[in-house]
Amino acid sequence: MKQLLKPSTRLLAWLAVLAGFAVLLGILQSLGRGPTVKLDGLFWALLCVMGALAALDAWWVGRLPSPRLQRHLPGSLALGRWSDVRIDIEHASLRALPMSVFDHGPEGPGNRCEVEHLPQEIVLRPQRKAQVTYRLRPTSRGHFTFERIEIQLRSPLRLWLSRRYLPVTHSARVYPDFARLHNGQLLAVDNWLSQIGIRQRQRRGLGLEFNQLREFREGDSLRQIDWKATARQRTPIAREYQDERDQQIVFLFDCGRRMRSQDGELTHFDHALNACLLLGYIALRQGDAVGVSTFAAEQNRHLSPVKGAAHLNVLLNHVYDLDSTQHPADYGAAIRQLLVRQKRRALVVLITNLRDEDDEDLLGAVKHLSRHHRVLIASLREEVLDERRQATVQTWQEALDYCGTIDFLNARAGLHERLNAHGIPVLDVRPGELGPQLVSRYLGWKKAGTL
């Protein structure tokens, strides 16, 4: 336990009075007036008394035992959501103990959070327990470690404040804000998808897996009739199909510097992570396998596709502490590495922020990837570009900004068109719209049997 003593306002006030008295005494001595000898003796007597009381009070507060603290913090937190944290306080003192409590934030680079209702002033009753509750809102993902709680005790004579740092270690993981989907806690997936604007397209009925035979119903296509079964049963029998299952989806994440842009409270990387977890949740519910691979990260990661609803926990634990870096994106190396690891044909969703200078390297690498896998590129577009394009131009500087924005967007659109011309679809979306767009495209391809 680390302890620091700090003079209270009462002690500082008394020292100020003594300092003023000393100044007055010096003035009288310089003027040769007044009973300076008696006043000088009184000053030194008061100073000695004050010193003795301060020393005694410091000794007392130093001997005060520290209360026992216990922090109650959820083991998993959601990014950007407020959570309650409780601190239980207990002490064995025979008198009331006024104190101030402050919980230090998580230790470690990049671990950021906001707190409310700290510090708090409380009075511990003799041999009683007390509780302090505050709110915590993490603003970054990762593994958070809380190592200490700071308390401030007042000395019996209120001359000193004893600041103590008590070791109370606790750890928590901050996940993307995906708790509302975790473990399938939704009333209905289809209703929820419609609420956020995802439309499921009608499937054509071809290229899907056979499910069962049933009686022919109004609205069924004639191509669904099974003529052999119809002849046996002497009533129209139709084939019923289901969406193809046991397919694989691999998210190829760009963790480079372009994903560090921020729109609102979240970076583009966080938006992309949330969107991929959303699509991963839907795909796992559909019976498909989901995996992830990263590039331009501090340490690239790869999780092979696995199916099953329980795999969502594995996916969350694999990506919750991922973050963007200052490294440039090397698409060629990332795709070569993925081709070595992923042999079976899959839907590869490359999430990045394309620029016109990526033309040569990106096009060649993605064409090579498309020979082995179905490829979808999600290119994130900064919201400021749309704002500049739609802004009213009134000044010379605004005209320059507008022309520069249009030129940049045209070059970017040209790259997208060249990719589309080679049969590589591109989603040009703002970060907040990525989730619904990815799920809509996935469900459309799945219903059409073209994955």
Phi, psi and omega in degrees: 000129178262133183230135177232136177261136181228130180295140179278172178294329178295314179295319179295325178294316178295320177295325177293321178297315179296322178295320178294321177296321179294321178296315179299318179298319178296321179295316180297321179295321180292330179273347180072030182239155173080166179282074186295329182294314179295318180295325179295319177294321178297319180299313182291328177292316178297321180295319179293318179298315180298318179297318180295316179296319180296319179294317179296318180294321177296322178295318179299310184292331177292333181272353179293128179289144178286142177292160177271129184241145175218124181265136176244107185228135177301144180289338178227134180239154178258136181300127176081002181251142179282140177227149179271137177237132182244138176241119176270133183236133180217138177216161185252015182290151180270001178227163179297143186231100176285140183204164175241140185237134175218125180266120180287145183291179182295141177274148177120148180292137176084352178275106185237143178204160176248147180230152174232150176069038172223145353286167180236140177260128178222166175236116179279122177285155183302125176053039177236162177260154178220162181227144174234129181237133175222172183248142183232135178227104179289138179248009173212157180269165175134193180262114183261135177237120175262124189247337185207158174236134180262130173237156179228115181258146175264141179286161182304322179268006178061029179264340183227154171242122181263110178266122183234142178248107184263131180286109176229098187269136178207146179231151179209151176256133178257114182262163168303156185287075185235015185295330182291341177257348185299134181060024174070031182278067175231147177297314177199130183297316183297318179296320180294320178299320180291329180293327181264011171092019179266126181251131176266126180278152179290131180280154183278343180089002179243150177078012179252167183279141177289137182249302183195170172260145178208172179292145179293133182241160177297131182101346177287149177282148178297333180291345179277350183290130173265106189290326178294314178294324178297318180294323180291317184273346183057033173208146183302126178241132181246151174275136176251132183250158173231160179301144178298138183241177177063031172268170185236140177234131178236123176270122178257104189267128169274115178258016185280188190291335180292337181275005180274352177301152185230130173238111185077217183279339186252148173282167176300326180295318179293320176300316180295320179296316178298318181296319181290324176293324176297311179295322177298320178298314180296316182295320178295323176293333179277356179092009179269166178260143184232135176221176182212146177218140183241157173214161184062025177261171176298317174221110183296143182238156176215129175237115181295148182298133177223143179253168183114138183299329180292344180291344178299322177297319178297318180296316179298314181292339180278333188242357189297331182255013175292149178209159179282159183231183177267005184283147174284157181275125175251093185293321181300312180295321181296318182288321176298319179294321179294321180296329177289323185274326185251101182271320182286145181298136184212167169273114180259118180257105179270118182248119185202190174230102188283149174231160181294335180286352178278359194308299189293307183295316184292314185299315180296318182292318182289324177297320177296320179293323184291343176290338184247337185221161170278129188242137171227125179256126174254110182256113183282137181244128181295139181294333181296333178294318177293323179294318179293322182293329183263356183287153177282133181264120181230336182240169179297318180294321178295325177293319177296317179297319181295314181295320178296321179295315180297318179297318179296315181294324178295318178295322179292317178295326177298319177296318179298320180294322179293323177294316178297325180295335178265016177078021180249105182292145181231131171261114178259097190226157170282153187303320182292342181261001187295317183302303178300324180294318179295314182294320179298318179292318179298312181294324177297315178293323182291319179294325180278352181069032184249011178289000000 
